[in-house]
């Protein structure tokens, strides 16, 4: 006869086995989203913020699996074991410069996906240059709805504004920062420069009103990433 105690013991045993299996599975270096093969190979997590030389890092690690702009907590929720074990890094950029780069990329149609082409149409319908883009399109709602324009701190800081990655490299000093970073963690030393926006003519000097609006909307980026406002 099956007693109630036996049923409870069986349930508890299944729970214990399930928990044990889950812990073991988490320690297998599988490259499911958002992890990539090079991350397990080099024991690192690269938080790829859009328009911050991420293509150079992917080229360095010979990654050809496309760009995945996952935030720190995507890695943590996917596998907290590897998140805690691996070195975590990201590249950050002066917010005005990054916004200009994102604007240029958006006006080129991004990666030509339907969503990027829709974004291009929207920007063109409401502005004719960068100044009018900032005046007519840029807003708190816009930057929270468009991944290309997300504030950078959202990728690497938690809700209490604690940085969740080990190293933040500066785009403006990337070759120098990468050299020191690669020596510290034994990564490949020569970072290829893949940023096509460097070939594009710099945009005009901005008005005080335009700069003020950008600095207001991206205020936390300026403060948390240590850029002068």
C-alpha positions as CSV (number, residue, x, y, z in Angstrom):
1,X,0.0,0.0,0.0
2,X,1.3,3.5,-1.0
3,X,1.2,5.7,2.1
4,X,1.1,9.5,2.2
5,X,4.6,9.5,3.6
6,X,5.9,7.5,0.7
7,X,4.3,9.9,-1.7
8,X,5.9,12.9,0.0
9,X,9.3,11.1,0.0
10,X,9.0,10.5,-3.7
11,X,8.0,14.1,-4.4
12,X,10.9,15.4,-2.4
13,X,13.3,13.0,-4.1
14,X,12.2,14.2,-7.6
15,X,12.7,17.8,-6.4
16,X,16.2,17.0,-5.2
17,X,17.1,15.2,-8.4
18,X,15.6,18.1,-10.5
19,X,17.6,20.7,-8.6
20,X,20.8,18.6,-8.8
21,X,20.3,18.1,-12.6
22,X,19.7,21.8,-13.0
23,X,22.9,22.7,-11.2
24,X,24.9,20.3,-13.3
25,X,23.4,21.5,-16.5
26,X,24.3,25.1,-15.7
27,X,28.0,24.2,-15.5
28,X,28.0,22.8,-19.1
29,X,29.5,25.6,-21.3
30,X,26.7,25.6,-23.9
31,X,26.4,28.6,-26.2
32,X,22.7,29.3,-25.9
33,X,21.5,32.9,-25.8
34,X,23.0,35.3,-24.9
35,X,26.3,33.3,-24.5
36,X,28.6,32.8,-27.5
37,X,31.3,30.2,-28.1
38,X,34.2,32.6,-27.7
39,X,32.9,33.6,-24.3
40,X,33.2,30.1,-23.0
41,X,36.6,29.6,-24.7
42,X,38.1,32.7,-23.2
43,X,36.0,32.7,-20.0
44,X,34.6,36.1,-20.5
45,X,31.3,37.9,-21.0
46,X,31.2,40.8,-23.5
47,X,28.2,43.1,-23.0
48,X,27.8,44.6,-26.4
49,X,26.4,48.1,-26.3
50,X,25.3,49.4,-29.7
51,X,27.7,51.8,-31.6
52,X,30.6,51.3,-29.2
53,X,33.1,49.3,-31.3
54,X,31.5,46.0,-30.5
55,X,32.2,44.8,-34.1
56,X,35.9,45.1,-33.3
57,X,35.7,42.9,-30.3
58,X,33.7,40.3,-32.3
59,X,36.3,40.4,-35.0
60,X,39.1,40.0,-32.5
61,X,37.5,36.8,-31.2
62,X,36.6,35.6,-34.7
63,X,32.9,35.6,-33.9
64,X,30.7,35.5,-37.0
65,X,27.4,34.8,-35.3
66,X,26.0,38.3,-35.5
67,X,25.5,41.0,-32.9
68,X,23.5,40.3,-29.7
69,X,23.0,43.5,-27.7
70,X,22.1,41.7,-24.4
71,X,22.2,43.4,-21.1
72,X,24.1,42.2,-18.0
73,X,21.0,40.6,-16.5
74,X,20.3,38.6,-19.7
75,X,23.5,36.8,-19.0
76,X,22.8,36.5,-15.3
77,X,19.3,35.1,-15.8
78,X,20.5,32.8,-18.5
79,X,23.3,31.3,-16.4
80,X,24.3,32.8,-13.1
81,X,27.1,30.3,-12.6
82,X,29.1,31.5,-15.6
83,X,28.1,35.1,-15.0
84,X,29.8,34.9,-11.6
85,X,32.8,32.9,-12.9
86,X,33.7,34.8,-16.0
87,X,35.3,38.2,-16.4
88,X,32.6,40.7,-17.6
89,X,33.5,43.8,-19.7
90,X,31.9,46.4,-21.9
91,X,32.9,49.4,-24.0
92,X,31.3,52.8,-23.2
93,X,31.4,56.0,-25.2
94,X,30.9,59.7,-24.7
95,X,27.1,60.0,-25.0
96,X,26.9,62.8,-27.6
97,X,29.4,61.1,-29.9
98,X,27.5,57.8,-29.5
99,X,24.2,59.5,-30.3
100,X,25.6,61.0,-33.5
101,X,26.9,57.6,-34.5
102,X,23.6,55.9,-33.8
103,X,21.8,58.6,-35.8
104,X,24.1,58.1,-38.8
105,X,23.6,54.3,-38.6
106,X,19.8,54.8,-38.3
107,X,19.7,57.1,-41.3
108,X,21.6,54.4,-43.3
109,X,18.9,51.9,-42.5
110,X,20.9,50.1,-39.8
111,X,21.2,46.4,-40.7
112,X,18.4,46.8,-43.3
113,X,16.0,44.7,-41.2
114,X,12.3,45.7,-41.4
115,X,12.5,47.3,-38.0
116,X,15.6,49.3,-38.8
117,X,14.1,50.5,-42.1
118,X,11.0,51.6,-40.3
119,X,13.1,53.5,-37.8
120,X,14.8,55.3,-40.8
121,X,11.4,56.2,-42.3
122,X,10.3,57.6,-38.9
123,X,13.4,59.7,-38.4
124,X,13.2,61.1,-42.0
125,X,9.5,61.9,-41.6
126,X,10.1,64.0,-38.5
127,X,13.5,65.6,-39.1
128,X,15.9,66.7,-41.8
129,X,19.3,66.8,-40.0
130,X,20.8,65.9,-36.6
131,X,19.7,69.1,-34.9
132,X,16.1,68.6,-36.0
133,X,16.3,64.9,-35.0
134,X,17.2,65.9,-31.4
135,X,14.5,68.6,-31.4
136,X,11.6,66.6,-32.9
137,X,12.4,62.9,-32.4
138,X,14.7,62.4,-29.4
139,X,12.7,61.9,-26.2
140,X,12.7,59.7,-23.1
141,X,10.1,57.5,-24.6
142,X,12.0,57.2,-27.9
143,X,15.3,56.2,-26.4
144,X,13.6,53.6,-24.2
145,X,11.7,52.1,-27.2
146,X,14.6,52.0,-29.7
147,X,17.4,49.5,-28.7
148,X,19.9,51.5,-30.9
149,X,19.4,54.5,-28.7
150,X,19.1,52.9,-25.3
151,X,21.1,54.7,-22.6
152,X,24.4,52.8,-22.0
153,X,24.0,52.5,-18.2
154,X,21.0,50.1,-18.7
155,X,23.4,47.5,-20.2
156,X,25.8,47.4,-17.2
157,X,24.1,48.9,-14.1
158,X,21.4,47.4,-12.0
159,X,18.4,49.2,-10.6
160,X,20.4,50.4,-7.6
161,X,22.9,51.8,-10.0
162,X,25.6,49.3,-9.1
163,X,27.9,48.4,-12.0
164,X,27.6,44.7,-12.7
165,X,30.6,44.2,-15.0
166,X,34.3,44.0,-14.0
167,X,35.8,46.3,-16.6
168,X,34.5,49.4,-18.5
169,X,36.7,50.3,-21.4
170,X,36.5,53.8,-22.9
171,X,35.9,54.1,-26.6
172,X,37.9,57.2,-26.8
173,X,41.0,55.4,-25.4
174,X,40.2,52.0,-26.7
175,X,43.5,50.8,-28.1
176,X,45.3,51.8,-24.8
177,X,42.5,50.4,-22.6
178,X,42.4,47.2,-24.5
179,X,46.1,46.7,-24.3
180,X,46.0,47.0,-20.5
181,X,42.9,44.9,-20.3
182,X,44.2,42.1,-22.6
183,X,47.4,41.9,-20.5
184,X,45.5,41.6,-17.3
185,X,43.2,38.8,-18.5
186,X,45.5,37.2,-21.2
187,X,43.3,38.1,-24.2
188,X,44.4,38.7,-27.8
189,X,46.3,42.0,-27.8
190,X,45.7,43.6,-31.2
191,X,42.1,45.0,-31.4
192,X,41.1,45.4,-35.1
193,X,39.3,48.7,-35.8
194,X,36.0,48.0,-37.4
195,X,34.1,51.2,-36.8
196,X,32.9,52.5,-40.2
197,X,31.5,55.7,-38.7
198,X,35.1,57.0,-38.4
199,X,35.1,57.3,-42.2
200,X,32.0,59.6,-42.1
201,X,32.5,63.3,-41.9
202,X,31.9,64.7,-38.5
203,X,28.5,66.4,-38.0
204,X,28.2,70.2,-37.3
205,X,28.8,71.9,-34.0
206,X,25.7,71.6,-31.9
207,X,23.7,74.4,-30.5
208,X,23.5,74.9,-26.7
209,X,19.8,73.8,-26.8
210,X,20.6,70.6,-28.7
211,X,23.5,69.7,-26.3
212,X,21.4,70.6,-23.3
213,X,18.6,68.2,-24.4
214,X,21.0,65.4,-25.1
215,X,22.6,65.8,-21.7
216,X,19.3,65.9,-20.0
217,X,18.0,62.7,-21.6
218,X,21.3,60.8,-21.2
219,X,22.1,62.3,-17.8
220,X,22.8,59.0,-16.1
221,X,25.2,58.0,-18.8
222,X,27.2,61.2,-18.3
223,X,27.3,60.7,-14.5
224,X,27.7,56.9,-14.1
225,X,30.2,56.5,-17.0
226,X,32.2,59.5,-15.8
227,X,31.8,61.8,-18.8
228,X,31.8,65.6,-18.3
229,X,28.4,67.3,-18.7
